[in-house]
Amino acid sequence: MINKTITQAIAERKVLEFYYYGGIRVVEPFVYGIHKETKNEVLCAYQVRGFSRSKKLLRWRLYNVKNMKDIEMLDEPIAPARPLYHQKDKRMTLIYAQVK
């Protein structure tokens, strides 16, 4: 089932906040769809702050949407551009929403 908060955040180019494996993450959402191999809904996003098990922030991550809890769109715009961003993410067979 498509998550309306994620699609709205992408359409409005707004930051998302959610709980994911041990802590709150704050990300810029870029591509949301179905993963080619796992068939799970996934979000390709750039993490800007919050919890990170690896302690590495400011990097691209792929999130399994079914494990994202308490998803909230913040009134904070995403960056105009991020290095290494590609539309039509080849890891996905179906894309619900993407930054254009």
C-alpha positions in Angstrom: 0.0 0.0 0.0 1.5 3.3 -1.0 2.5 5.6 1.8 0.9 9.0 1.2 3.2 10.9 3.6 6.3 9.7 1.6 4.7 10.6 -1.8 3.6 14.0 -0.5 7.1 14.8 0.9 8.7 13.9 -2.4 6.1 16.0 -4.4 6.6 18.9 -2.1 10.4 18.4 -1.7 10.2 18.2 2.1 12.3 16.4 4.7 10.9 13.2 6.4 11.5 12.1 10.0 10.8 8.6 11.2 11.9 5.9 13.6 14.0 3.1 12.1 16.1 0.4 13.8 17.1 2.1 17.0 16.5 5.7 16.5 15.0 8.7 14.8 16.3 9.4 11.2 15.9 12.7 9.3 16.2 12.3 5.6 15.6 14.0 2.2 13.4 11.6 0.3 14.3 11.2 -3.4 12.9 7.9 -4.8 10.1 5.7 -3.5 9.1 2.4 -5.1 9.4 -1.4 -5.2 12.8 -3.0 -4.9 13.7 -5.2 -7.9 15.1 -8.1 -5.9 13.2 -8.1 -2.6 9.9 -6.8 -3.9 9.6 -4.6 -0.8 8.6 -1.0 -0.8 11.8 1.1 -0.4 12.8 4.7 0.0 16.1 6.0 -1.4 16.9 9.0 0.7 19.8 11.1 1.8 20.2 11.1 5.6 20.9 14.5 7.0 20.7 14.0 10.7 19.5 11.7 13.5 20.5 8.2 14.5 22.9 6.1 12.5 24.3 2.7 13.7 27.4 3.3 11.6 27.7 6.8 13.0 28.0 8.0 9.4 25.6 10.8 8.3 25.2 12.8 5.2 25.0 9.8 2.9 22.6 7.9 0.7 20.6 5.1 2.2 17.9 2.7 1.1 15.1 2.2 3.7 12.6 -0.7 3.8 9.3 1.2 4.2 7.7 -1.6 6.3 10.3 -1.0 9.0 9.8 2.8 9.1 7.6 3.9 12.0 5.9 7.2 12.8 6.7 8.8 9.5 6.2 12.6 9.5 6.8 15.2 6.9 8.6 18.2 8.3 8.2 21.8 7.2 11.8 21.8 5.9 12.8 21.8 2.3 15.2 19.2 0.8 18.5 20.4 -0.8 18.2 21.6 -4.4 20.5 18.8 -5.5 22.6 16.0 -4.0 25.6 14.3 -5.6 25.1 10.9 -7.1 21.3 11.3 -7.4 19.8 9.5 -10.4 16.2 9.5 -11.4 14.7 6.1 -12.4 16.7 4.2 -9.7 17.7 0.9 -11.4 17.3 -1.0 -8.1 13.5 -0.5 -8.4 11.0 -2.2 -10.8 8.3 0.3 -10.0 8.6 3.9 -8.9 5.7 5.5 -7.1 7.4 8.9 -6.7 10.7 10.6 -7.3 12.3 14.0 -7.2 12.5 15.5 -10.7 
